[in-house]
Amino acid sequence: MARAQVDPAELAAGVRERNRAAISRAITLVESSKPEHRALARDLLAKLDRHDSVRVGISGVPGVGKSTFIESLGTHLTAQGHRVGVLAVDPSSVRTGGSVLGDKTRMARLAVDPEAFVRPSPAAGTLGGVARATAQAMAVLEAAAYDVVLVETVGVGQSEVTVAGMVDTFLFLTLARTGDQLQGIKKGILEIADVIAVNKADDVGGADREGEARSAARELSGALRLVHGKGEWAPTVVTCSGLTGAGVDEVWQRVLDHRHHLSADGLARKRAEQQLEFTWALVRDELDQRLRRSANVARVRQEVRAAVLSGELAAPAAADRILAAYDERPDPHVTRSQ
Ligand code: GDP
């Protein structure tokens, strides 16, 4: 995106008019980590209308059926008159530059639905950077009057916590597991999930997994009561099939029940706290970028690397050396790297 081509006021107007090309370009701009784009992105974000959507995070291991479920839920919602945006936070893009989520072809019907906007996951970056991009892409979608935003993430590591910090309700998809298999579900997930759905409760593929899914749901419900205290929202567990669409409306109803439980005040408080957390995430992300760009750090990097690898320098001392270099005043004779 060449600088001269980006006019934040024009983009903001395009987003307000729900122009898909403008929405897409606006998201590309807010996803960019180039410093000159960041300034334009801030300008754009300040010009956007603020609408509140129903923000829902959807997580689960690869293969649990997330994209099939989102396709089903998304088309169900657009048929009811909603406008649905889909974003993805993909931790694999952080590590490998590759992507397993958000691929448009995975949601073929929804991707061509005029009332839906499916955005592939952002390009490689730090998790903090991807979170920044996603939160701001959400603001773009809300300004374009998408009243439901679904944020998909793969059930691995930190990305779920990141997504839970950006949405009103966190939905966890799982498969029928009972007894010991329940241990396989990370405890952390049970703490952040607001709604849990045991997916693939159908007889597609021969086996009738409905009964199995029901008993797994019952068992999971019991386990959850132990995790959550009295008076707190205890996540309900339901069964569904993203493929046949059975129970998908029930899952959505539970999402709405959770919002109702939060109440308008509770939701406002939750969002305010998320903004505070997001503020610090932005600071950490910016510091990370500065560290990467620092010419002073670049100067000591090789030397520190060699010293640590040879065992000459211990990690804490090495970290001190890097931080001392970072804190030094910029040397005017050294050109900044990148
Ligand atoms: P994701 O990796 O979590 O996004 O999972 P996908 O939606 O790509 O689905 C993975 C596989 O499971 C595909 O072969 C789907 O056809 C299948 N699948 C997804 N949802 C269901 C479901 O509700 N029932 C059954 N029987 N299969 C499903």
Residues whose N, C-alpha, C, O or C-beta is under 5 A from the ligand:
A	BS01	GDP	V61 P62 G63 V64 G65 K66 S67 T68 F69 N199 K200 D202 V204 S241 G242 L243 T244
